[in-house]
Amino acid sequence: MIPKRIHFVWIGPAEMPDWGRRNIEEFQRLNPEHEITLHGEEILLPQYREVYNRRTIPANKSDLLRYSALERFGGW
């Protein structure tokens, strides 16, 4: 069975804006059976560090963080 875990990531120099927090809160409200975790760069696996540092597009960086979260914790 696939764990009911959802991993959100936020990268950037600033805190997540209100719209981002509201999005996560709404997802939790609609999916109360899921465990939701918000991650930052701290979860990046060492094997992705070099590629991560070369990326300039935030969406590319967040993909690598999501891969790391799935590999570390499972879920989808």
Helices and strands as residue ranges (DSSP letters): E 5-9, H 18-30, E 35-39, G 41-43, G 46-48, H 49-54, H 58-73
